[in-house]
């Protein structure tokens, strides 16, 4: 029997932000199209992640091909 890679279904790439209410710490989770996950905690870090995260565009693959 040959080993096959695991296929995960039901989790779609995207960006989720929570903790935007007063006196909460903002947290953002980004699942890229290449399945790389990034988490940002704190207002400044969340703002930086929101500025560079693009749904449907994978900056990680460009980094690999440019290197």
N, C-alpha and C positions, 0 to 999 in steps of 0.2 A: 504494500500500500504506500503510495507516495504522499508526501506531506504537501499540503496546499496552504497558501497564505490565508489568514483569517480575514473574513469579510464582515465588517460591521455595518449594519443597516440602521436607519432611523435617526442617525445623528448627521445633520446637515451643516456644512460650513456656514459661519456667520459670526456676528458680533453681538454680545449680550452685555449690557451695562446695568448695574443695580447699586443700591445704596445712595441714591441721589437726594433722599429726604434730608432735612436739617438734622445735624448731629450724627450723621452716619458717614462711614468711610466708603467712598465710591470704589467699586471693583468692576473691572471689565475683563471679559473672557473673549478671546478671538480664536476661532477654529478656522484655519486657512483651508483653501481648496486642496492643498497638498497634505492635509491632516496634521499640520503642525499646530500646537496649542500654545498660546501666550496669555498670561494673566498680568494685569496691571492693578496695583492697589494704591490708592491715594489720588487726590484731585489732579496733581501735575502729571503723574504717570498715566492716568486714564486719558487726559487730554492729549498727551503725546501718542498714545496708542490709537486713539480715535483719528488723529491727524494722518497716520500712515497706513491704517488698516483699510483695505479695499475688498469688498465682497466680489468674488469672481476673478480676482487678479492675485497671482501668487508672486510676491517679491522674492521668496525663498528660492524658487527655481532659477530666477535670473541671477541670483548670487552664485549658485552652483555652476551655471554655464559661463559666467563671466570670469570665474577663478581659473 
